[in-house]
Amino acid sequence: MNCYIHNISQTTKYYQGVGVDANTFFQIPSDKRIHYASDDTLLVDIANGTVRISSDGTTDISGVNAQIERLKGTISSDYDDTGRPILRTAAAQKGFHYQLPFIEFESSNISGLHYKDVSGNVILHVTAKYYKEGNVECSDQADADSNCIKTVIDFEPTHDYEIVGAMLLQIARPNQPVRVWVQAVPDVPEAYGGTKPFTQGGINLEFIPPESYFDVDGRASKYMAYSATYHTNKVRMIFKHNAGFKHRIAICYELFKP
C-alpha cells in the first residue's frame, strides 16, 4: 500500500532524517513506514495542514484523520476519488483491544461528572465545562444554578484509538428541551479537516424514552490519532438547555485502543 508525503509548504521538511522539498511528493519506503507513522513532527504537520498524505503521489487524501489512517496503514485497500476507503479488511490495528468508556454527568452541575477506574481514581480523559450567555464559563455552582445554558463534555484519551460509535442514555426523559450536538476534532479548523459534525440539527432528548437510548453507529471504526498540540482525537458533546436545568446523562463510547 503506497503512501506519499506531499509537502505543500514553502520550506523543506525533515522526517526521520530525510528532507522533503517544498511542493514535492515523497514516497515513504515500505520498510520505514512504521517509523514515519509514529513521527510526532509529521503528525503535527499533517494536523496543521502544512503537509498532506497521498496514496498515489498525485492526489491528496481529503481530511486529517483519513490521511493519518493511510500513513499508519490501518486501511489495506485503496481510496476512491473522494478519499473514502473502499474496503476495510480488519476491525482495528494489531495490538488494539475493545473498550467501552462510560461517562456519567449532570447538566449545570459542576461536580456532577463521574469517570473513574475500578480503584476510584479519576480518569483524566474527560473534561466538563459549563457556560452561560456570551459563551462565558460559569465561575461556581451558584453561577451555574442560575445561568448555565450549555454543558460541554470533551472526550480526549492521551493515546490513539479507533472509534466505532457511541450511545447516550438518560435515567428520565427531560420535561423541557435538552439538545445535543457532537463534533470531532473541534480544535482544528474545518479547512484543515477538523470540526466535523457527527450529528446535526440538535438532537432533542425529550424524544428519547428512559427505557431506550440514542445510538450513533459509524458502521466502521474511525482512526483518531492523539496530538497534545492539535487535539486530533477529541470528541465533543455540546448540550444546550434552559438556564440552570439539571439532567442526568450517560455517554458510552465504543472503541478500540492500544
N, C-alpha and C positions, 0 to 999 in steps of 0.2 A: 504494500500500500504506500504509494508515493506521498511525500509531504514536502512542501516548499515554504521557505520564509520569504515573504515579499516585503522588502524594506522600502516603505513609501516616504520616509523622512529624507532630509537633505544632507544627512551625515552617515558615515559608515558605522554600522552597529556590530558589536563583537559578542559572540556567544560561544562558549566552550573554546575560547581562544582563536576562533575563526572569524574573520571580518566579512560582513555582508555589505557590499557597496550600496550607496544611495540609489533608490529607484531600480533595483535589480531583484531577481529571484535567485534563491539559493536552495538547492535540493539537499535535504538533510540525509546523510548516509544512514542506511537502514541499521547498521551495527552501532550507531551512535544515538539512535532515536531516543532511547530511554534517558540519556543524559540531557538532551535538549528538552525533553518533556518535563524535567524537574528543574530546569534552569529558571531561577526566580526572576532574573533580569528580562529574559524573553517573555515570561508570563505577564510581567508588569507592562512590558511594551505592547503586548497584544491587547491587554485590557485598556491601555491608554490610547490605542489606535495608531501608534507610530509604525508598527509592523503588522502585517496580516499573514494568514496562513492560506496556502493554496494546495489543491490536490493534483494540479496538472502543470504548474509553472506558468500559467496564463491568466486564469480567472481566480479571484479571491473568493474564499468561502464567506458567506454572509453571517454576521453575528459572532460575538466574542466566544460564547460557550461552544458553538459549533466548531470554531477554529481550534479551541483548546481540545475538544474531543478528537479532532483529526490529529493534532500534534501528539496527544497521549496514546493514540492508537486504539481508542475504545470502540471504534467502529471499523469493521474489516471490509465493508463494501464501499462502493463509490457513492458520490453525492449526485443529485440531479442538478439542473441548471439554476436552482434557487438556493442551493447549499443544504438541502434536506437529505438526510441519509435514506438511501433506497431500501436498505435492509439491515436489521440488527440480528446478529447471529449469537449473541450472548446477552444475558440479563445484566451483568456487571463485570467489572475488571477482576482478573485473578487476584485473590487475596482479600477481596471485599466480602463483607457479610451483611445480612439483612438486619435492620433495626427499625423500631417504631418509637421515636421520641414523643412523649406525651406531655403536653404543656397545658397547665390549668391557670386561669386568671379571672379577674373580675373587672369589668369596665369601671372607670372612675375611682378605683381602689388602689392606691399607690402601693400598699402592702399585700395585694391580692395575688401576686404571681407565685406559682409553685412549679419548680422544675429542679428536682433533686435526685441524687443517686440513692442506692439502697441503704447507705450509711447516714443519709440525711444531709449530705453536703450539697450546697447549691452548685448546679452545673452552669458554667458561665457562658453558655452558647446562646442564651436568650436574654433579651432586654425588653422592658416595657416602659413606655413613656405616655404621659397624659397631657393633653393640650386643651387650652381654652381659645377664645376668639383671637384672631390675628396670628394663629399658629405659635402662640407663646406657651411654653411648658408650665404646667401648674407648679407652684412653689412648695405646697404642702398638702396634706389631706383635706384641711378645711377649704383650701382653694379649689381642690378637685371636687369636693362635695357640692360646691356652689356653681362651679364654672366649667368643669371638664366636659368637652363636647366631642373629643376624639381620643381614642385609646389605640396605641400603635405597638404591635408586638413584632420584634425582629428576631429571626432565627438565623444564626451565623456560626456554625461549627468552625473550629480552628483547624480544619483538615478538608481535603477534597471529599466529595460524596456524589452519589448519583440519586437524584430524587425521582420517585415514581409518581407520587401523588400525596394527597392529604385528606384528612377527614375533620370536620368541625362538628362538635357535639354540644348540646346545652341541656341542663337539668330541667328547665322550664321554658316555655315559649314566652318571649317578652310581650308586654302589653302595650308596647309602643315601638316605632321603627328603630331597629339597630341594623345598620347597613355595613357590609364588609367588602373591601377591595383587596386583592392580592397582587403584589408586584415582586418580580425577581430582579436582583441586582439594582436596587434603587439608587445607589450612589454613583453609578456610571450613566452618563447621558445616553439617551436613546440613539443618538447619532453614532455612538461607538458600540452599540449592541446591548446596552443595559436598559433599565427602567421598563422591563417587559411586563405587561399586564397578564396575569394568569386568569383573572376574572374581569368582567366588565359590567357596568350598569349599577353596581351597588346591590349585592345580594341582601335581601331583607330577611332577617332571622325570624320575623313574625310568621313566615310561611313554612318554617321547619318545625314539625312537632317534636316534643321531647323524646318520644319513643323512636324517633328516626335520627338521621344525621345527614350532613351535607358532604358528599364525597367528590373530590376532584381527582380523577384518574388520568394521568398523562399517557396511558396506553403503553409507553416505553420509557425506560429510565432516561433522565437527562443529566449529563455530567456537569457538576458545579465545582469549579476549581477555586480553592481558597486563596485570597490575596489580602494580607493585612493592610495593604495600601489602598486598594480599589474595591475591596469587599465584594468580590465577584461571585461569591456563593451565598450571599444574603437573600433571604426571602422575607418580605414584609407583609404583615396583615394590618390593614387600617380599618378600624371600627368607628363609625360616626353615629352619635346618639344624642339625645337631649341632655341638657346641662345637668351633670351630677348623677345621671342614671347609672345604676349598678345592675350588671347582668353577668352571671357566671357562665363561662365558656371554656371549652377544652379544644385543643388542636392536637391532632395526631398526624405526624408526618410519616410517610412510608419511603424508606431509602435504603441504599447500600452504602457502606462505609468501610474504610480500611480496618 
